[in-house]
Amino acid sequence: MVKDLFRTGDLQVAQERLERLLDDYDNVPRVLRGFITGKLLPDLERLTLFMRDGLVSKTTNPVENYYRQTDPESTKKRYRTSRGILSYLARKMAYWTAKFGRLP
């Protein structure tokens, strides 16, 4: 059902599955309907980014794996785009520089 939307690497297939799900929306359990309208549809662009951009990982976060730390979900979301990770790293660098000073 909902999980099948993301069990493909093809955006066209995912869109077709979403359309079928929405066509049968009245038969979907109420709890899932709330999830679909509240979470899935508003965030669909972000949730399917891995299908459009081959550099975006589907399940794991390479940047988080590199640093070997677990960050809050709000920070992890930033890692998914080039702009987000560069912004995050710039802030980390500014923090480190303020704390330890510039290298000689």
C-alpha positions in Angstrom: 0.0 0.0 0.0 1.8 3.2 1.1 5.2 1.5 1.5 5.0 0.3 -2.1 5.2 3.9 -3.3 8.9 3.9 -2.2 9.8 0.4 -3.1 10.9 1.5 -6.6 13.6 3.6 -8.0 11.3 4.9 -10.8 9.4 8.1 -10.2 6.8 7.3 -12.8 5.9 4.0 -11.1 5.7 5.7 -7.8 3.3 8.3 -9.2 1.1 5.6 -10.7 1.0 3.8 -7.4 0.1 7.0 -5.6 -2.7 7.7 -8.1 -4.1 4.2 -7.5 -3.9 4.8 -3.8 -5.7 8.1 -4.0 -8.4 6.6 -6.3 -9.1 4.1 -3.6 -8.8 6.7 -0.8 -12.3 6.0 0.7 -11.3 2.4 1.4 -8.1 3.4 3.2 -8.2 3.1 7.0 -8.8 6.5 8.7 -5.5 6.5 10.4 -3.6 6.1 7.1 -5.8 8.7 5.5 -4.6 11.2 8.1 -1.0 10.2 7.4 -1.4 10.5 3.6 -2.9 14.0 3.8 -0.8 15.2 6.7 2.6 13.8 6.0 2.9 12.0 2.7 1.4 14.5 0.2 3.0 17.7 1.7 6.4 16.0 1.8 6.2 14.0 -1.4 8.8 16.0 -3.2 11.4 15.4 -0.4 10.4 11.8 0.0 10.9 11.0 -3.7 14.1 13.0 -4.1 16.2 9.8 -4.2 14.3 8.7 -7.3 15.2 11.9 -9.2 18.7 12.4 -8.0 21.1 9.5 -8.0 23.4 11.1 -5.5 20.7 11.1 -2.8 20.7 7.9 -0.7 17.5 6.0 -0.3 17.8 4.6 3.2 21.0 5.6 4.8 22.6 9.0 5.3 26.3 8.9 4.1 27.2 12.2 5.8 25.9 10.9 9.1 27.8 7.6 8.6 30.9 9.6 7.8 30.8 11.5 11.1 29.7 8.4 13.0 27.1 10.2 15.1 23.4 10.2 15.3 21.8 13.6 14.8 18.2 14.7 15.3 15.8 14.1 12.5 15.6 17.8 11.7 19.4 17.9 11.1 19.3 14.7 9.0 16.8 16.2 6.6 19.4 18.9 5.8 21.9 16.4 4.7 19.8 15.2 1.9 20.6 18.1 -0.5 23.9 19.6 -1.6 22.7 23.0 -0.4 21.6 21.6 3.0 24.9 19.8 3.7 27.0 22.7 2.6 25.0 25.1 4.9 25.3 22.7 7.8 29.1 22.2 7.3 29.6 26.0 7.0 27.9 26.5 10.4 29.9 23.7 11.9 33.1 25.3 10.6 32.1 28.7 12.0 31.4 27.1 15.4 34.7 25.3 15.4 36.6 28.5 14.4 34.9 30.5 17.1 35.6 27.9 19.7 39.2 27.0 18.8 40.4 30.0 16.7 42.0 29.9 13.3 44.8 27.5 12.5 48.3 29.1 12.2 
